[in-house]
Amino acid sequence: MLRSSPVHGCGCYTLDPIRSGTRVAEYDGPRMSKSQADERYANRDITYLFGVEDHDTVIDGFGASMFINHCCEPNCQSEEDEGRVFVLALRNIAAGEELTYEYHLYDSDDDDQPCYCGTESCRGTMFSDKEVRRRKKLGLPITLRKLPKKKAK
């Protein structure tokens, strides 16, 4: 079910309990190269792009899975299997709970990708730890957003 999210915009919520390890969604949509996506979405603030393992291909999200928000203490994770991307439950998830996973963003032209999850371990960014280190090494700007912490569920 899709509805307003305290994390960001619209979120994806489960109607029924989900057991740990269950595939809850597939991130699906048209595939294109990162350069094609950069060109197509150059003037847009919001995209639903998911980078796949080769780091040159992205999925232009379509369906409910594109509304699964980032969280630094997620209840799901993404997994690639034979070229497909699935979202799996990391733990048992209660009915009505918002589904979240870590975006681990990389190779962005933006100075920041702020995180709004507000969990106890919030890093303040949706960039991957590897991307944060890369940016620091190259002297690229990065803004870490710090929000008041809220309790993890």
ABEGO torsion letter per residue (X at the ends): XBBBBAABEBBBBBABBBBBGBBABBBBEBBBBAAAAAAAAAABABBBBBBBAAGABBBBBBEAAAABBBBABBABBBBBBGGBBBBBBABBBBBGBBBBBBAGBBGBABABBBBAAGBAABAGBABBAAAAAAAAAAGBBBBBBBBBBBBBX
